[in-house]
Amino acid sequence: MEQRGIQIQGAGTESVNKSLSVVDPSTSGNTRVWCDIDNTVKIQNISGRGWVISSYDGTIVYYSENNPSTTTVDPWDVLFVVGTTDQGTAPAPTLTTYDDPNIQITIGESTTTIDPTTGDQITTQTVTYYNAITNYRFSHTNETRTKTSYTTVTTERYDTVTLTLGKIYRFSFVKDFADLGYSRDPESENHSVYCGVYRVDKIMSYKDVLSAGIDVYNNLYAPISVSKDVYNKDEPTFQNTMFYKLVDPRDEGKVIYMPLSFVDGTPDGSIARYDKLIMGINLGVFSDLQMITDMITLFTEMLEVKYGIKADGIQFPEDKELVQLQRYDDVYLTTEEYNLLDEARQSVIENASSTEFLDRVFESEMNTLRTENASLKARLEAYEQAITNIKG
């Protein structure tokens, strides 16, 4: 929870030098957001950019964090700069905190009861947050469950190595949760480069998970239809394992809390981000697509021979069409105007050297053949000279 306000000072953009209050006092870490009373300036944390000072609607970023940290830090402890895409004016500001009288946090008295079924000791305490500026009021009840007895349950789980926070891995999971990970079976639909790829954001104890308000059943079991009975059998073992907070790097909103003991084998840390590329070629104006359909075959063969790009079932599915002709626009021309374009194309064809083109396309192959040919010629001359010497 947060009740400190932020004072922005020294910014070259004078309009951001204001006092800001936390919007939701119940938040913590990088989820905290501050804004001024007039809703013109905001401080928030953006994935990949760290803390930024922006307009209230976020459309204008004035200043951003220099070298954003992958761990949780306070905005007043970072160095702000005018980034390459930022619209602020140097110098960048400094931030200081102050006790914000507009933020009130009330902690109620704790009460303790005993669970009649398990005998666990349950302690509850209500916390109320209030922002006098926005009139935002929120209450929630913290529940701490202290177990007095434990049940040992044998499960087919695996131990795994400690992973690096902020790094992306490919995970495989045990049977109940296999669909969330990568399958090593080539026949499985989860044997795909898109399966099991997660960023490790946190390593937490089960107590940390519960304190963060995470319901493991609803986060991990229910979405993939693993029964509550399975959860009830697994839950007692959570005290003896740590949890990974795993985030899908392609969908930051997809977050799962996975016990380390549910990880099958060692996650693959050789995962890296690669760009999928597509080439666009402007072919100009044609009266009929049939005039250039042979271009599909030409480009398909050149991609294969020159660059090794082929729908071979490994790079792409075997039935994938890598080269396609598509109409993206139209233009209205007179017959004379169109004929001028067509004549210009024909003139280029007549003046172009197909030999030079082939040399450019297959330059390395041609150089190899030339070198090999020169070597063979030298050996042939040597043989001829040896035969001449033998004949005397």
LINGITA-V993494 format. One record per residue. PHI is phi in whole degrees, -180 to 180 (none if undefined). Layout:
PHI + PHI
This chain:
none + -137 + -134 + -79 + -94 + -125 + -107 + -94 + -138 + 81 + -74 + -64 + -86 + -58 + -67 + -94 + -77 + -141 + -95 + -122 + -112 + -68 + -72 + -123 + -63 + -81 + -82 + -151 + 60 + -81 + -89 + -70 + -137 + -119 + -148 + -86 + -66 + -93 + 56 + -117 + -127 + -138 + -116 + -149 + -106 + -112 + -55 + 91 + -115 + 76 + -75 + -134 + -109 + -138 + -67 + -61 + -83 + 80 + -75 + -121 + -103 + -88 + -142 + -138 + -69 + -81 + 53 + -54 + -88 + -87 + -104 + -77 + -134 + -87 + -61 + -79 + -101 + -105 + -95 + -93 + -137 + -89 + -68 + -61 + -107 + -78 + -113 + -79 + -112 + -64 + -81 + -75 + -83 + -114 + -118 + -129 + -104 + -150 + -74 + -85 + -69 + -79 + -105 + -124 + -124 + -115 + -106 + -79 + -72 + -86 + -126 + -125 + -132 + -116 + -70 + -67 + -86 + -100 + 81 + -67 + -92 + -113 + -112 + -119 + -152 + -96 + -118 + -115 + -114 + -143 + -111 + -69 + -76 + -94 + 61 + -82 + -131 + -145 + -128 + -146 + -110 + -84 + -123 + -115 + -110 + -105 + -78 + -107 + -149 + -129 + -112 + -85 + -120 + -84 + -130 + -84 + -123 + -128 + -86 + -144 + -80 + -75 + -103 + -89 + -65 + 84 + -95 + -99 + -132 + -106 + -107 + -119 + -122 + -66 + -48 + -60 + -119 + -59 + -69 + -86 + -125 + -95 + -100 + -83 + -83 + -59 + -86 + -81 + -70 + -91 + -85 + -140 + -65 + -89 + -96 + 75 + -93 + -141 + -98 + -85 + -91 + -149 + -120 + -129 + -81 + -63 + -64 + -62 + -63 + -66 + -65 + -80 + 79 + -87 + -94 + -61 + -62 + -72 + -81 + -112 + -85 + -59 + -60 + -115 + 62 + -85 + -67 + -65 + -63 + -64 + -60 + -63 + -76 + -78 + -54 + -61 + -81 + -64 + -64 + -105 + -141 + -98 + -119 + -96 + -91 + -109 + -120 + -73 + -66 + -90 + -150 + -60 + -78 + -94 + -129 + -128 + -110 + -113 + -60 + -59 + -71 + -92 + -81 + -93 + 78 + -96 + -58 + -83 + -91 + -86 + -70 + -140 + -85 + -125 + -86 + -92 + -109 + -138 + -103 + -108 + -122 + -83 + -91 + 87 + -103 + -135 + -82 + -154 + -62 + -63 + -67 + -129 + -65 + -66 + -65 + -61 + -63 + -61 + -69 + -60 + -69 + -67 + -60 + -71 + -72 + -86 + -117 + 73 + -91 + -154 + -80 + -104 + 87 + -111 + -73 + -143 + -56 + -63 + -95 + -78 + -88 + -79 + -120 + -136 + -101 + -137 + -86 + -112 + -166 + -139 + -147 + -104 + -128 + -77 + -59 + -64 + -65 + -67 + -62 + -62 + -64 + -66 + -65 + -64 + -65 + -63 + -65 + -64 + -61 + -65 + -91 + -84 + -99 + -69 + -66 + -63 + -63 + -64 + -63 + -69 + -67 + -113 + -57 + -64 + -64 + -65 + -63 + -63 + -66 + -63 + -63 + -64 + -64 + -64 + -65 + -65 + -63 + -65 + -67 + -63 + -62 + -66 + -63 + -60 + -67 + -65 + -64 + -61 + -65 + -67 + -68 + 76
